[in-house]
Amino acid sequence: MKTRRDFFSSVANGLHGAALAGLLGRDLYANSVFDLKPKAAHAPAKAKAVIQLFMNGGPSQVDLFDPKPTLTRLAGTAPSRELSFAISNGDKPGVLMPSPFQFKKAGKSGMDISDALPHLAECVDDIALIRSMYGEHANHEPALFLMHSGRTIASRPAIGAWVAYGLGTENQNLPAYVVLDDPKGLPINGISNWQSAWLPPIYQGTRFRTEGPPVLNLQPREEIPTPLVEAERDLLRKLDSAHQKQRPYQPELDARISSYELAARMQLAASDALDVMKESEATREAYGLNDPATASYGKRCLMARRLVERGVRYVQLYIENQIFDSHGNLEASLRYACGKTDKPVAALLKDLKQRGLLDSTLVAWGGEFGRLPISQGGTGKAAGRDHGPNGFSVWMAGAGMKGGTVHGATDEIGFKSVENRVSVHDFHATILHQLGLNYRDLVYERHGLKERLTDQFPARVVTEVLA
């Protein structure tokens, strides 16, 4: 039983601890500056910027990048017990289902590419294909969190936020981390996909719209004379500065003020960066802007190039909600998804290369997982494929990647990664490495912990795909 003396002693210790924490907090934040000014990398960088082409829904590796003749030989046979248990939605297991697509060897490298991607086939000598990716969860929500933040749980900073925190950006009139989502709707998990979580909010992704004004409420409703606008901004700066001085060592306040100042500078810069009508007709045609099937995604790919050209550090593109989630009508579903994205993606790679930007821009393509090699939801052309996180394909291009390379392998039916396996944490570590950031040293101290994008999980840079 505790005595009254024990009680008051505990209270005193708690007060001392609180006082000490307050003093240490001052020391901690006195040297912390949260802004978007360019910061030195840990090592020489191959990449100045990243364009992440995120293919929502889970593109099927065995239909796009990973041909499996064994599936043809075993077509219609029952799956193994392990494969049967991998079904995510409770359906009865289907049968082994070969791909309805034809694979051809492309480029000087002879990389196998599906005929669903004829335009990308022209660029295979510039891409490093990883066939041995694997995830941790078969449901979209946790798999998306994992691919973006390194954990299957919510409230973790996205990789773009980590990059903005680590490097800042070269253009102080544009955000460091820009998101170009689809006008047809947000992806699963919504804006949480590009959150900064407990990193200062200045590092979160900024949505730029591709239809209408690029940023909502960016321009004033009424035209105001320029001298009056400048006077208003000068007054706001003075008020912010006075408010800030009375509340030192508040990183969230500092970040919020920086965000407002950035918004003011963006009024001209954002509109200019996203104005694709300033491009030549030949360029717009190459991206597919004159074709209803490719116009929307092509416009976002062209915007991405214009943004990295202007110094934006991380640009992330999303496609129509879960477009690659092919649970049924596999062939028609994939041809629709690839028909919207294949030409614009290839145009982006060619355009970056022609402009000398591919050497300094890392392009990453992939979804949250792949698909299973068994049928689902019917037979024949009505059949689709269920989620397959155990083995799938992604690719990267530019910025020091070894073009024409195929790394790793899945088993003989494309179910799981078995050779030179690459985890999501390895994938993240490799992206950071190309930006000159060591994934172990990119840390944010929170509650006494040194937080990382890769958290405390083992990770490695996939050096086999580096030139």
DRENDO-1510 file (C-alpha; in Angstrom, 1 decimal, always signed):
<recs>
REC; n; res; u; v; w
REC; 1; MET; +0.0; +0.0; +0.0 .
REC; 2; LYS; +1.3; +3.4; -1.0 .
REC; 3; THR; +1.7; +6.1; +1.7 .
REC; 4; ARG; +0.8; +9.7; +1.4 .
REC; 5; ARG; +4.5; +10.5; +1.2 .
REC; 6; ASP; +4.8; +8.1; -1.8 .
REC; 7; PHE; +1.9; +9.8; -3.5 .
REC; 8; PHE; +3.4; +13.3; -3.2 .
REC; 9; SER; +6.8; +12.0; -4.2 .
REC; 10; SER; +5.3; +10.6; -7.4 .
REC; 11; VAL; +3.5; +13.9; -8.1 .
REC; 12; ALA; +6.8; +15.8; -7.6 .
REC; 13; ASN; +8.7; +13.5; -9.9 .
REC; 14; GLY; +5.9; +14.0; -12.5 .
REC; 15; LEU; +6.2; +17.8; -12.3 .
REC; 16; HIS; +9.9; +17.6; -12.6 .
REC; 17; GLY; +9.6; +15.4; -15.7 .
REC; 18; ALA; +7.1; +17.8; -17.3 .
REC; 19; ALA; +9.4; +20.7; -16.7 .
REC; 20; LEU; +12.3; +18.9; -18.1 .
REC; 21; ALA; +10.3; +17.9; -21.1 .
REC; 22; GLY; +9.4; +21.5; -21.7 .
REC; 23; LEU; +13.0; +22.6; -21.5 .
REC; 24; LEU; +14.1; +19.8; -23.8 .
REC; 25; GLY; +11.3; +20.6; -26.2 .
REC; 26; ARG; +12.7; +24.1; -26.6 .
REC; 27; ASP; +16.2; +22.7; -27.3 .
REC; 28; LEU; +14.7; +20.1; -29.7 .
REC; 29; TYR; +12.7; +22.6; -31.8 .
REC; 30; ALA; +15.2; +25.4; -31.6 .
REC; 31; ASN; +17.3; +23.7; -34.3 .
REC; 32; SER; +14.3; +22.4; -36.3 .
REC; 33; VAL; +13.4; +24.2; -39.5 .
REC; 34; PHE; +10.3; +22.9; -41.4 .
REC; 35; ASP; +10.2; +24.5; -44.8 .
REC; 36; LEU; +10.6; +23.5; -48.5 .
REC; 37; LYS; +14.0; +25.0; -49.1 .
REC; 38; PRO; +16.4; +22.6; -50.9 .
REC; 39; LYS; +18.3; +20.4; -48.5 .
REC; 40; ALA; +21.5; +18.5; -49.0 .
REC; 41; ALA; +21.2; +14.8; -49.7 .
REC; 42; HIS; +23.1; +12.2; -47.7 .
REC; 43; ALA; +25.1; +11.2; -50.9 .
REC; 44; PRO; +25.4; +12.1; -54.5 .
REC; 45; ALA; +22.0; +11.6; -56.2 .
REC; 46; LYS; +21.1; +10.1; -59.5 .
REC; 47; ALA; +17.5; +11.5; -59.3 .
REC; 48; LYS; +16.4; +15.0; -58.8 .
REC; 49; ALA; +12.7; +14.1; -59.0 .
REC; 50; VAL; +10.3; +11.1; -59.0 .
REC; 51; ILE; +7.2; +10.5; -61.0 .
REC; 52; GLN; +5.2; +7.7; -59.5 .
REC; 53; LEU; +2.6; +6.2; -61.8 .
REC; 54; PHE; +0.3; +4.4; -59.4 .
REC; 55; MET; -2.0; +1.9; -61.0 .
REC; 56; ASN; -4.9; +1.5; -58.6 .
REC; 57; GLY; -6.4; -1.9; -58.2 .
REC; 58; GLY; -3.5; -4.3; -58.7 .
REC; 59; PRO; -2.3; -5.0; -62.3 .
REC; 60; SER; -2.0; -8.6; -63.2 .
REC; 61; GLN; +1.6; -9.7; -63.5 .
REC; 62; VAL; +0.9; -12.9; -65.4 .
REC; 63; ASP; -1.1; -10.9; -68.1 .
REC; 64; LEU; +1.3; -8.0; -68.5 .
REC; 65; PHE; +4.9; -8.7; -67.5 .
REC; 66; ASP; +5.4; -12.3; -66.3 .
REC; 67; PRO; +4.6; -14.9; -69.0 .
REC; 68; LYS; +3.8; -18.4; -67.5 .
REC; 69; PRO; +3.7; -21.3; -70.1 .
REC; 70; THR; +2.9; -23.7; -67.3 .
REC; 71; LEU; -0.4; -22.0; -66.8 .
REC; 72; THR; -1.3; -22.9; -70.4 .
REC; 73; ARG; -0.2; -26.5; -69.8 .
REC; 74; LEU; -2.2; -26.8; -66.6 .
REC; 75; ALA; -5.2; -24.8; -67.7 .
REC; 76; GLY; -8.4; -25.9; -66.0 .
REC; 77; THR; -6.8; -27.9; -63.2 .
REC; 78; ALA; -7.4; -27.4; -59.6 .
REC; 79; PRO; -5.1; -25.1; -57.6 .
REC; 80; SER; -2.9; -26.2; -54.8 .
REC; 81; ARG; -4.2; -26.0; -51.2 .
REC; 82; GLU; -1.9; -23.0; -50.5 .
REC; 83; LEU; -3.2; -21.1; -53.6 .
REC; 84; SER; -6.8; -21.9; -52.6 .
REC; 85; PHE; -6.3; -20.3; -49.2 .
REC; 86; ALA; -4.9; -17.1; -50.8 .
REC; 87; ILE; -8.4; -16.1; -52.1 .
REC; 88; SER; -9.3; -12.8; -50.4 .
REC; 89; ASN; -13.1; -12.6; -50.8 .
REC; 90; GLY; -14.3; -16.0; -49.7 .
REC; 91; ASP; -15.2; -17.3; -53.1 .
REC; 92; LYS; -14.7; -20.9; -54.0 .
REC; 93; PRO; -11.3; -21.4; -55.6 .
REC; 94; GLY; -11.4; -21.4; -59.4 .
REC; 95; VAL; -9.1; -23.3; -61.7 .
REC; 96; LEU; -5.6; -22.4; -63.1 .
REC; 97; MET; -6.2; -19.9; -65.8 .
REC; 98; PRO; -3.7; -19.0; -68.6 .
REC; 99; SER; -3.4; -15.5; -69.9 .
REC; 100; PRO; -5.6; -14.5; -72.8 .
REC; 101; PHE; -2.8; -12.1; -73.9 .
REC; 102; GLN; +0.2; -12.9; -76.1 .
REC; 103; PHE; +3.7; -12.1; -75.0 .
REC; 104; LYS; +6.4; -10.9; -77.4 .
REC; 105; LYS; +10.1; -10.1; -76.9 .
REC; 106; ALA; +10.7; -6.4; -77.3 .
REC; 107; GLY; +13.7; -4.1; -77.6 .
REC; 108; LYS; +17.4; -5.0; -77.8 .
REC; 109; SER; +17.0; -6.6; -74.4 .
REC; 110; GLY; +14.4; -9.0; -75.6 .
REC; 111; MET; +12.1; -8.4; -72.6 .
REC; 112; ASP; +8.8; -10.2; -72.6 .
REC; 113; ILE; +5.9; -7.8; -72.7 .
REC; 114; SER; +2.2; -8.5; -73.2 .
REC; 115; ASP; +0.4; -7.3; -76.3 .
REC; 116; ALA; -1.8; -5.3; -74.0 .
REC; 117; LEU; +1.1; -2.8; -73.7 .
REC; 118; PRO; +2.3; -2.2; -77.3 .
REC; 119; HIS; +3.5; +1.3; -76.6 .
REC; 120; LEU; +5.5; +0.4; -73.5 .
REC; 121; ALA; +7.1; -2.4; -75.5 .
REC; 122; GLU; +8.9; +0.4; -77.5 .
REC; 123; CYS; +10.5; +1.6; -74.2 .
REC; 124; VAL; +11.6; -1.7; -72.5 .
REC; 125; ASP; +15.3; -0.9; -73.0 .
REC; 126; ASP; +14.8; +2.1; -70.6 .
REC; 127; ILE; +13.0; +0.2; -67.8 .
REC; 128; ALA; +14.1; -2.1; -65.0 .
REC; 129; LEU; +11.4; -4.7; -64.5 .
REC; 130; ILE; +11.1; -6.3; -61.0 .
REC; 131; ARG; +9.1; -9.5; -61.2 .
REC; 132; SER; +9.6; -10.5; -57.6 .
REC; 133; MET; +7.7; -7.9; -55.6 .
REC; 134; TYR; +5.7; -9.1; -52.7 .
REC; 135; GLY; +3.4; -7.4; -50.1 .
REC; 136; GLU; +1.8; -8.2; -46.8 .
REC; 137; HIS; -2.0; -8.0; -47.3 .
REC; 138; ALA; -4.6; -9.0; -49.8 .
REC; 139; ASN; -7.1; -6.2; -49.2 .
REC; 140; HIS; -6.8; -2.8; -51.0 .
REC; 141; GLU; -6.9; -0.5; -48.0 .
REC; 142; PRO; -3.9; -2.0; -46.0 .
REC; 143; ALA; -2.0; -2.8; -49.2 .
REC; 144; LEU; -2.3; +0.8; -50.4 .
REC; 145; PHE; -1.1; +2.1; -47.0 .
REC; 146; LEU; +1.8; -0.3; -47.2 .
REC; 147; MET; +2.8; +0.7; -50.7 .
REC; 148; HIS; +2.6; +4.4; -49.9 .
REC; 149; SER; +3.8; +4.6; -46.3 .
REC; 150; GLY; +5.6; +1.3; -45.5 .
REC; 151; ARG; +3.0; +0.1; -43.1 .
REC; 152; THR; -0.4; -1.6; -43.5 .
REC; 153; ILE; -1.9; +0.9; -41.0 .
REC; 154; ALA; -3.2; +4.4; -41.4 .
REC; 155; SER; -1.6; +7.6; -40.1 .
REC; 156; ARG; +1.9; +7.1; -41.5 .
REC; 157; PRO; +3.6; +9.6; -43.8 .
REC; 158; ALA; +3.5; +8.8; -47.5 .
REC; 159; ILE; +6.8; +8.4; -49.3 .
REC; 160; GLY; +6.4; +11.7; -51.1 .
REC; 161; ALA; +6.1; +13.5; -47.8 .
REC; 162; TRP; +9.3; +11.8; -46.6 .
REC; 163; VAL; +11.1; +12.9; -49.8 .
REC; 164; ALA; +9.8; +16.5; -49.4 .
REC; 165; TYR; +10.9; +16.5; -45.7 .
REC; 166; GLY; +14.3; +15.1; -46.6 .
REC; 167; LEU; +15.1; +17.2; -49.7 .
REC; 168; GLY; +12.7; +20.2; -50.0 .
REC; 169; THR; +12.2; +21.4; -53.5 .
REC; 170; GLU; +14.0; +23.5; -56.1 .
REC; 171; ASN; +11.0; +25.6; -56.9 .
REC; 172; GLN; +9.8; +27.7; -54.0 .
REC; 173; ASN; +6.7; +28.7; -56.0 .
REC; 174; LEU; +5.3; +25.2; -56.2 .
REC; 175; PRO; +4.8; +22.4; -53.7 .
REC; 176; ALA; +7.5; +19.8; -53.3 .
REC; 177; TYR; +4.9; +16.9; -53.5 .
REC; 178; VAL; +2.1; +17.1; -56.0 .
REC; 179; VAL; -0.7; +14.6; -56.6 .
REC; 180; LEU; -2.6; +14.4; -59.9 .
REC; 181; ASP; -5.6; +12.2; -59.1 .
REC; 182; ASP; -8.3; +11.2; -61.5 .
REC; 183; PRO; -11.3; +13.5; -62.1 .
REC; 184; LYS; -13.6; +10.5; -61.9 .
REC; 185; GLY; -12.9; +10.1; -58.2 .
REC; 186; LEU; -10.4; +9.5; -55.4 .
REC; 187; PRO; -8.7; +6.2; -55.0 .
REC; 188; ILE; -9.5; +3.9; -52.0 .
REC; 189; ASN; -8.2; +5.5; -48.8 .
REC; 190; GLY; -8.8; +8.9; -50.4 .
REC; 191; ILE; -6.4; +11.7; -49.4 .
REC; 192; SER; -4.8; +9.5; -46.8 .
REC; 193; ASN; -2.7; +8.1; -49.6 .
REC; 194; TRP; -0.6; +11.3; -49.7 .
REC; 195; GLN; -0.8; +12.4; -46.1 .
REC; 196; SER; +2.1; +13.8; -44.1 .
REC; 197; ALA; +0.6; +12.2; -40.9 .
REC; 198; TRP; +2.8; +13.3; -38.0 .
REC; 199; LEU; +5.4; +15.0; -40.3 .
REC; 200; PRO; +4.7; +18.8; -40.4 .
REC; 201; PRO; +1.8; +19.4; -42.8 .
REC; 202; ILE; +3.9; +21.4; -45.2 .
REC; 203; TYR; +5.2; +18.1; -46.5 .
REC; 204; GLN; +1.9; +16.5; -47.4 .
REC; 205; GLY; +0.8; +16.0; -51.0 .
REC; 206; THR; -0.9; +18.9; -52.7 .
REC; 207; ARG; -3.7; +17.9; -55.1 .
REC; 208; PHE; -3.7; +19.6; -58.5 .
REC; 209; ARG; -6.9; +19.1; -60.5 .
REC; 210; THR; -6.8; +18.4; -64.2 .
REC; 211; GLU; -10.2; +19.9; -64.9 .
REC; 212; GLY; -11.1; +23.4; -64.0 .
REC; 213; PRO; -8.9; +25.5; -61.7 .
REC; 214; PRO; -5.8; +23.4; -60.8 .
REC; 215; VAL; -6.2; +24.3; -57.1 .
REC; 216; LEU; -9.5; +25.2; -55.5 .
REC; 217; ASN; -9.8; +28.7; -54.0 .
REC; 218; LEU; -6.3; +29.6; -55.2 .
REC; 219; GLN; -7.5; +32.8; -57.0 .
REC; 220; PRO; -9.5; +35.5; -55.3 .
REC; 221; ARG; -13.2; +35.7; -56.2 .
REC; 222; GLU; -12.9; +39.3; -57.2 .
REC; 223; GLU; -10.2; +41.1; -59.1 .
REC; 224; ILE; -8.1; +43.2; -56.7 .
REC; 225; PRO; -5.6; +45.8; -57.8 .
REC; 226; THR; -2.0; +44.5; -57.5 .
REC; 227; PRO; -0.8; +47.2; -55.1 .
REC; 228; LEU; -3.7; +46.3; -52.8 .
REC; 229; VAL; -2.9; +42.6; -53.0 .
REC; 230; GLU; +0.8; +43.3; -52.1 .
REC; 231; ALA; -0.3; +45.5; -49.2 .
REC; 232; GLU; -2.6; +42.8; -47.8 .
REC; 233; ARG; +0.2; +40.2; -48.1 .
REC; 234; ASP; +2.7; +42.5; -46.4 .
REC; 235; LEU; +0.2; +43.0; -43.5 .
REC; 236; LEU; -0.4; +39.3; -43.2 .
REC; 237; ARG; +3.4; +38.6; -43.1 .
REC; 238; LYS; +3.8; +41.1; -40.2 .
REC; 239; LEU; +0.8; +39.7; -38.3 .
REC; 240; ASP; +2.1; +36.1; -38.8 .
REC; 241; SER; +5.6; +37.1; -37.7 .
REC; 242; ALA; +4.2; +38.8; -34.5 .
REC; 243; HIS; +2.0; +35.7; -33.8 .
REC; 244; GLN; +5.0; +33.4; -34.4 .
REC; 245; LYS; +7.3; +35.3; -32.1 .
REC; 246; GLN; +4.9; +34.9; -29.2 .
REC; 247; ARG; +4.7; +31.2; -29.8 .
REC; 248; PRO; +8.2; +29.9; -30.4 .
REC; 249; TYR; +9.2; +26.3; -31.0 .
REC; 250; GLN; +5.9; +25.4; -32.6 .
REC; 251; PRO; +6.7; +23.5; -35.8 .
REC; 252; GLU; +3.1; +23.0; -36.8 .
REC; 253; LEU; +2.5; +26.8; -36.6 .
REC; 254; ASP; +5.7; +27.4; -38.7 .
REC; 255; ALA; +4.6; +24.9; -41.3 .
REC; 256; ARG; +1.1; +26.4; -41.5 .
REC; 257; ILE; +2.4; +29.9; -42.1 .
REC; 258; SER; +4.8; +28.5; -44.7 .
REC; 259; SER; +1.9; +26.8; -46.4 .
REC; 260; TYR; -0.1; +30.0; -46.6 .
REC; 261; GLU; +2.9; +31.8; -48.1 .
REC; 262; LEU; +3.4; +29.1; -50.7 .
REC; 263; ALA; -0.3; +29.3; -51.7 .
REC; 264; ALA; +0.2; +33.0; -52.4 .
REC; 265; ARG; +3.2; +32.3; -54.6 .
REC; 266; MET; +1.4; +29.5; -56.4 .
REC; 267; GLN; -1.3; +31.7; -57.9 .
REC; 268; LEU; +0.8; +32.3; -61.0 .
REC; 269; ALA; +3.2; +29.3; -60.9 .
REC; 270; ALA; +0.6; +26.6; -60.7 .
REC; 271; SER; -1.5; +27.8; -63.5 .
REC; 272; ASP; +1.5; +28.1; -65.8 .
REC; 273; ALA; +2.9; +24.7; -64.9 .
REC; 274; LEU; -0.3; +22.9; -65.7 .
REC; 275; ASP; -1.2; +24.7; -68.9 .
REC; 276; VAL; -0.7; +21.9; -71.4 .
REC; 277; MET; -2.0; +24.1; -74.2 .
REC; 278; LYS; +1.5; +25.7; -74.2 .
REC; 279; GLU; +2.8; +22.5; -75.6 .
REC; 280; SER; +3.0; +21.8; -79.3 .
REC; 281; GLU; +0.3; +19.9; -81.1 .
REC; 282; ALA; +2.7; +17.1; -81.8 .
REC; 283; THR; +3.4; +16.7; -78.1 .
REC; 284; ARG; -0.2; +16.7; -77.2 .
REC; 285; GLU; -0.9; +14.1; -79.8 .
REC; 286; ALA; +1.9; +11.9; -78.6 .
REC; 287; TYR; +0.4; +11.9; -75.1 .
REC; 288; GLY; -3.0; +11.0; -76.5 .
REC; 289; LEU; -4.8; +14.3; -75.6 .
REC; 290; ASN; -6.8; +14.1; -78.9 .
REC; 291; ASP; -8.2; +10.7; -78.1 .
REC; 292; PRO; -11.1; +10.4; -75.5 .
REC; 293; ALA; -9.6; +7.1; -74.3 .
REC; 294; THR; -6.2; +8.5; -73.4 .
REC; 295; ALA; -6.9; +12.2; -73.0 .
REC; 296; SER; -7.4; +12.3; -69.2 .
REC; 297; TYR; -4.4; +10.2; -68.2 .
REC; 298; GLY; -2.3; +11.7; -71.0 .
REC; 299; LYS; -2.9; +15.2; -69.7 .
REC; 300; ARG; -1.8; +14.1; -66.2 .
REC; 301; CYS; +1.4; +12.5; -67.6 .
REC; 302; LEU; +2.1; +15.7; -69.5 .
REC; 303; MET; +1.5; +17.8; -66.4 .
REC; 304; ALA; +3.9; +15.6; -64.5 .
REC; 305; ARG; +6.6; +16.3; -67.0 .
REC; 306; ARG; +6.0; +20.0; -66.8 .
REC; 307; LEU; +6.1; +19.9; -63.0 .
REC; 308; VAL; +9.4; +18.0; -62.7 .
REC; 309; GLU; +10.8; +20.3; -65.4 .
REC; 310; ARG; +10.0; +23.2; -63.0 .
REC; 311; GLY; +11.7; +21.6; -60.0 .
REC; 312; VAL; +8.9; +19.8; -58.2 .
REC; 313; ARG; +10.4; +16.9; -56.3 .
REC; 314; TYR; +7.7; +14.2; -56.2 .
REC; 315; VAL; +4.7; +13.8; -58.5 .
REC; 316; GLN; +2.2; +11.1; -58.0 .
REC; 317; LEU; -0.4; +10.1; -60.6 .
REC; 318; TYR; -3.6; +8.0; -59.9 .
REC; 319; ILE; -5.9; +6.4; -62.4 .
REC; 320; GLU; -9.6; +5.9; -62.5 .
REC; 321; ASN; -10.7; +4.2; -59.2 .
REC; 322; GLN; -9.5; +0.6; -59.0 .
REC; 323; ILE; -9.3; +0.3; -62.8 .
REC; 324; PHE; -6.9; -2.7; -62.6 .
REC; 325; ASP; -9.1; -4.5; -60.1 .
REC; 326; SER; -10.0; -7.3; -62.6 .
REC; 327; HIS; -12.3; -9.6; -60.7 .
REC; 328; GLY; -14.3; -10.4; -63.8 .
REC; 329; ASN; -14.0; -10.1; -67.6 .
REC; 330; LEU; -10.3; -10.1; -67.4 .
REC; 331; GLU; -9.4; -9.5; -71.0 .
REC; 332; ALA; -11.8; -6.6; -71.5 .
REC; 333; SER; -11.0; -5.1; -68.1 .
REC; 334; LEU; -7.3; -5.1; -68.7 .
REC; 335; ARG; -7.5; -3.8; -72.3 .
REC; 336; TYR; -9.6; -0.9; -71.0 .
REC; 337; ALA; -7.1; -0.1; -68.3 .
REC; 338; CYS; -4.1; -0.4; -70.6 .
REC; 339; GLY; -5.9; +1.4; -73.4 .
REC; 340; LYS; -6.2; +4.5; -71.1 .
REC; 341; THR; -2.6; +4.4; -69.7 .
REC; 342; ASP; -0.2; +2.6; -72.1 .
REC; 343; LYS; +0.2; +5.3; -74.7 .
REC; 344; PRO; +0.6; +8.2; -72.2 .
REC; 345; VAL; +3.1; +6.3; -70.1 .
REC; 346; ALA; +5.3; +5.5; -73.1 .
REC; 347; ALA; +5.0; +9.1; -74.3 .
REC; 348; LEU; +6.1; +10.4; -70.9 .
REC; 349; LEU; +9.2; +8.1; -71.0 .
REC; 350; LYS; +10.1; +9.2; -74.6 .
REC; 351; ASP; +9.5; +12.9; -73.9 .
REC; 352; LEU; +11.6; +12.9; -70.7 .
REC; 353; LYS; +14.4; +11.1; -72.6 .
REC; 354; GLN; +14.2; +13.5; -75.6 .
REC; 355; ARG; +14.4; +16.5; -73.3 .
REC; 356; GLY; +17.3; +15.1; -71.3 .
REC; 357; LEU; +15.2; +14.8; -68.2 .
REC; 358; LEU; +15.1; +11.0; -67.9 .
REC; 359; ASP; +18.7; +11.0; -66.6 .
REC; 360; SER; +17.5; +12.9; -63.5 .
REC; 361; THR; +13.9; +11.8; -63.2 .
REC; 362; LEU; +13.0; +8.4; -61.7 .
REC; 363; VAL; +9.7; +7.0; -63.1 .
REC; 364; ALA; +8.1; +4.2; -61.0 .
REC; 365; TRP; +5.1; +2.1; -62.2 .
REC; 366; GLY; +3.0; -0.3; -60.2 .
REC; 367; GLY; +0.0; -1.0; -58.1 .
REC; 368; GLU; -0.7; -2.2; -54.5 .
REC; 369; PHE; -0.4; -5.9; -55.5 .
REC; 370; GLY; -0.9; -8.3; -58.4 .
REC; 371; ARG; -3.5; -11.0; -59.3 .
REC; 372; LEU; -3.8; -14.7; -58.6 .
REC; 373; PRO; -3.2; -17.2; -61.5 .
REC; 374; ILE; -6.6; -18.8; -61.0 .
REC; 375; SER; -10.0; -17.9; -62.4 .
REC; 376; GLN; -12.6; -16.0; -60.4 .
REC; 377; GLY; -16.2; -15.0; -60.9 .
REC; 378; GLY; -17.1; -17.2; -63.8 .
REC; 379; THR; -15.7; -19.2; -66.7 .
REC; 380; GLY; -14.3; -18.2; -70.2 .
REC; 381; LYS; -14.3; -14.5; -70.9 .
REC; 382; ALA; -16.4; -13.8; -67.9 .
REC; 383; ALA; -13.6; -14.9; -65.5 .
REC; 384; GLY; -11.3; -12.6; -63.7 .
REC; 385; ARG; -8.6; -12.8; -61.1 .
REC; 386; ASP; -8.5; -12.2; -57.4 .
REC; 387; HIS; -5.9; -10.1; -55.4 .
REC; 388; GLY; -2.4; -11.5; -55.4 .
REC; 389; PRO; +0.1; -9.9; -53.0 .
REC; 390; ASN; +2.5; -12.7; -52.8 .
REC; 391; GLY; +4.3; -12.0; -56.1 .
REC; 392; PHE; +3.8; -9.2; -58.6 .
REC; 393; SER; +5.6; -6.9; -61.0 .
REC; 394; VAL; +6.6; -3.2; -60.9 .
REC; 395; TRP; +9.1; -1.3; -63.0 .
REC; 396; MET; +11.3; +1.8; -62.7 .
REC; 397; ALA; +13.1; +3.9; -65.4 .
REC; 398; GLY; +15.6; +6.7; -65.6 .
REC; 399; ALA; +17.8; +8.3; -63.0 .
REC; 400; GLY; +20.5; +5.5; -62.9 .
REC; 401; MET; +18.2; +2.5; -63.4 .
REC; 402; LYS; +19.6; -0.3; -65.5 .
REC; 403; GLY; +17.3; -0.3; -68.6 .
REC; 404; GLY; +16.4; -3.6; -70.2 .
REC; 405; THR; +16.9; -5.5; -66.9 .
REC; 406; VAL; +14.5; -8.1; -65.5 .
REC; 407; HIS; +15.1; -8.8; -61.8 .
REC; 408; GLY; +13.7; -11.7; -59.8 .
REC; 409; ALA; +11.1; -14.3; -60.5 .
REC; 410; THR; +7.8; -15.8; -59.3 .
REC; 411; ASP; +7.1; -19.5; -59.2 .
REC; 412; GLU; +6.1; -21.5; -62.4 .
REC; 413; ILE; +2.5; -20.3; -62.3 .
REC; 414; GLY; +3.1; -16.7; -61.1 .
REC; 415; PHE; +1.6; -17.1; -57.6 .
REC; 416; LYS; +4.4; -16.1; -55.3 .
REC; 417; SER; +7.8; -14.5; -55.5 .
REC; 418; VAL; +10.6; -17.1; -55.2 .
REC; 419; GLU; +13.8; -15.7; -56.6 .
REC; 420; ASN; +15.6; -12.4; -55.6 .
REC; 421; ARG; +12.5; -11.3; -53.7 .
REC; 422; VAL; +11.9; -7.6; -53.3 .
REC; 423; SER; +9.8; -6.2; -50.4 .
REC; 424; VAL; +7.9; -2.9; -50.4 .
REC; 425; HIS; +10.6; -1.7; -48.0 .
REC; 426; ASP; +13.3; -2.6; -50.5 .
REC; 427; PHE; +11.4; -0.7; -53.1 .
REC; 428; HIS; +11.2; +2.4; -51.0 .
REC; 429; ALA; +14.9; +2.1; -50.0 .
REC; 430; THR; +15.8; +2.0; -53.6 .
REC; 431; ILE; +13.8; +5.1; -54.5 .
REC; 432; LEU; +15.3; +7.0; -51.6 .
REC; 433; HIS; +18.8; +5.8; -52.6 .
REC; 434; GLN; +18.5; +7.2; -56.1 .
REC; 435; LEU; +17.5; +10.5; -54.6 .
REC; 436; GLY; +20.7; +10.5; -52.5 .
REC; 437; LEU; +18.9; +9.6; -49.3 .
REC; 438; ASN; +19.9; +6.8; -47.0 .
REC; 439; TYR; +16.7; +5.1; -45.7 .
REC; 440; ARG; +18.4; +4.5; -42.3 .
REC; 441; ASP; +19.4; +8.2; -41.9 .
REC; 442; LEU; +16.2; +9.8; -43.1 .
REC; 443; VAL; +14.6; +10.0; -39.7 .
REC; 444; TYR; +12.1; +12.1; -37.8 .
REC; 445; GLU; +12.2; +12.0; -34.0 .
REC; 446; ARG; +8.8; +11.5; -32.4 .
REC; 447; HIS; +8.0; +10.4; -28.9 .
REC; 448; GLY; +11.6; +9.4; -28.3 .
REC; 449; LEU; +11.7; +7.2; -31.5 .
REC; 450; LYS; +13.6; +7.7; -34.7 .
REC; 451; GLU; +10.8; +7.2; -37.2 .
REC; 452; ARG; +11.7; +6.0; -40.8 .
REC; 453; LEU; +9.8; +5.3; -44.0 .
REC; 454; THR; +11.0; +1.7; -43.7 .
REC; 455; ASP; +10.1; +1.8; -40.0 .
REC; 456; GLN; +12.1; -0.9; -38.1 .
REC; 457; PHE; +11.7; -3.5; -40.9 .
REC; 458; PRO; +14.8; -4.9; -42.7 .
REC; 459; ALA; +15.3; -3.3; -46.1 .
REC; 460; ARG; +17.9; -3.1; -48.7 .
REC; 461; VAL; +18.7; -1.1; -51.9 .
REC; 462; VAL; +18.0; -3.4; -54.9 .
REC; 463; THR; +21.4; -2.7; -56.5 .
REC; 464; GLU; +20.8; -5.3; -59.2 .
REC; 465; VAL; +18.6; -2.9; -61.0 .
REC; 466; LEU; +21.0; +0.0; -60.8 .
REC; 467; ALA; +23.3; +0.9; -63.6 .
</recs>
